[in-house]
């Protein structure tokens, strides 16, 4: 699964700019990236497990975002942003050994996918949008796993023209509150430096010998990578 995801992201990074120039909309032939990809470093943790050490993994992160709304709706009176996304991190389990577990998986994964829709306006090069999203996440690290779904409120700030600084933050107010943010900084014309961090409170399942235990815990994710630029 990891190899397939990395291949998809790599191909998108290589050809997104060329494909975008061929996407001509009525009255406009400017760059409009319907897909953006991110490839870089990622780490994931399941923490606050009581006497059990934090479960930690570090490795390769790949992300793919697809804009769905511009395919069906154009020339809206407000600025829009939407994304159907999948985010995947894969790497070795670097956690301390759990004494009550004889053996546990040597690799860990973090998978998040969902959809978000934002509406807003633009004034003199500054764009502010707000909206709602839904995201499903799953952390599986060694002998622990956390899986849940959240519906966070999302705010997005864009500053600049073709080379924009983009700041996105989100928060869900349910029992399994999710809080996070991402900053995209222009590096070259086709690429941004993207840094994302988020955490979610919930319950983790621990596969301990000889029983399985459920404990309150927190899942945390950090990613740093290069992201293809998305044009309006």
N, C-alpha and C positions, 0 to 999 in steps of 0.2 A: 504493500500500500504506500509506504514511504517513497519508494522509487518512482511509482506512478505519479504521485503528487509533485515531487521535485521535477520530474520531466515536464509536467504540464506548466509549472511555473517558469521553468527555464525557457521553454518555447515561447511563452507569452512575453517574457522580458526581451527576447531576441526579436520578435516580430510585431509587437504591439504598436510601435510607432509607424511602421510601414502599413499595417492593416488599417490603422486609424485614418491615414491620409486618403485611403480609398473609400471611406465611409462618408459619402456625400449626401447631405440631407437637403430637402427643398430650400432654396434661397441661400444655402450655405455649404461650403466645402472645407470649412476649417477643421482642425484636428479635433476629433471627439473619440476619446478612448472609452469604449464600452467595456473593456476588460483591463484590469491592472493586476500585476503580480508582485509578490515580495519574496525575497530569498535571503536568508541570513542565519543568525544565531538565535537560539531559543532555550529557555530554561523553565522548568515547572516544578512546583513544590506542593506538597500537602503537609500543612503545619498545624500546630496546636493540638497534638494527638495525646497529650498527657505524658505518660512515661515512655511512650514509643517515640523514637527519634524521628525528626522530620524526614519525609520521603522526598528525595531530590533527584532530578534528572536534568541533563544538559545535552544539547545536540543541535541538529539542523532544523530550522523553521522554514516552512513554505506556506504562502497564503495566496489565494486567488479571489478577486472581487469582480463580479459581473453586474453591470448596470442593466436593469430590466425595463424600467419606465421609459427611457428614450426610444426604445424599439417600437413602442405602441402609441406613445403620446408625445407630441411636439408642440412647441410654441405656447407653453403655458404662461399665464400672467405672473407667476411667481417663480423664483429660483428653486430648483429641486435637486436632491441628491438621493440616490437609492443604491443599495448593494446587496446582492445575494453572494454570501461569502463562505469560504471554507479555510480554516487555519489549522495547520498540522505541525507538531513538533515531535521529533524522534531522536532518541539518544540513549547513552548508557545510564543505568541507575547508579548514582554516586552516593547513595544513602549509607548511613551507619547500619551495621547489621543489627537486626532485631533478635535478641537472645532466644525467644521462644519459637523462632522460625528456622527450620533446618536449611531450607533452600528457598530462594525467591527469584523471580525473573531478573535478568541482568540488564534489561532495557526498560525504558519507560516511554509513554506516549501522552501527548496532550492533543485533543481534537476539539475544535469549536466550529460550529457552522450555524448560519442563521440568515436573517434578512432585516434591513433597516430602511426606513423611508423618512426623509427630512424635507421640510418646506421652509422658505425664508425669503430674504430680500438682499439687494446689493446697493450700496451707496459709496461712490467714489473709491472703488477698488477694495472695499471691505464687504464681505458677505457673511451674514449670520443666519444660521438655519437651526431648526429644532424639530424633534419628532420622536418616534417610537421604534423600537426594534424588538426582535425576539432572537434569542441565541441559546443553543444547546451545547453544553460543554461536558467533556469527559477527561478526567485525569486518571491514568493508570500507571502507578509507579511502584515497582516492587510488590510488596504484600498489601498495598492499599489502593483504593480507587474512590473517586468522587464523581458522581454523574448527576446533573440537574439541568433545568431549563429556567431562564429568566426573561423578563420583558422590561428592559430598562428604558428610561427617558434618555434622550441623546441631544447634545448641543454641539454644533460645529462652527468654527470660526475660520474664515479664509481671508488672508491679507496678501495683496499683490495682484499682478496681472498674470502673464503666462507662467512665470516662476513664482508660485504662491507658497506661503507658509500656511499650513493647515493644522489646526488644533481641534481634536475631537475628544469629548468627555461623555461618560455615561454612568448612570446609577439606577439600580432597581431598589425598590423600597419594600420588597416582600421579606419573608423570614430569611430566605437565602439571598440576602442583599448582595448585589454585584456592583462594584465600583471600579472604574478604570479610565484610561485615557491613552491617546496616541498623538504624537507630534511628527509631522512630515516637514522636513527642511530641504529646500532645493540644493542639489549637489551639481548636477549637470542638466542640460536641457531635457534628456529623457528619463532622468533618475532622481529620486528623492532619498534622503536618509530618513528611515522610519523607525521610531522608537515607541514601543507599546508596553504598558503595564496594566494588569488588572488583577483583582482578587474577588473571591466569592466565599461567603460563609454558608455552611451547610453541614452535612453529615458524611463521614467517610466510613467505608466498609474495610475492616482490617481482617485479613485472612491469617489468623494466628493459630498455632498448633496448641490444642486440638480443636479449637472452636473458631467461629467467625464472630467478630464484634463490630458494632456500629457505634461510632463516637462523634460528637461535635468536632468540626475541624474547619480549616480554611484552605482553599486552593488558590495558588498564586502563579502568575505567568508573566515572564519578561521576554520580549523579543526585540532584536536590533537587526535591521537589514536594509537592503536597497530595494526601493519600490518604484515601479514604472509610473511616470507622471500621468495623471488623468486630466484631460482638457474638458472645458465646458463647450 
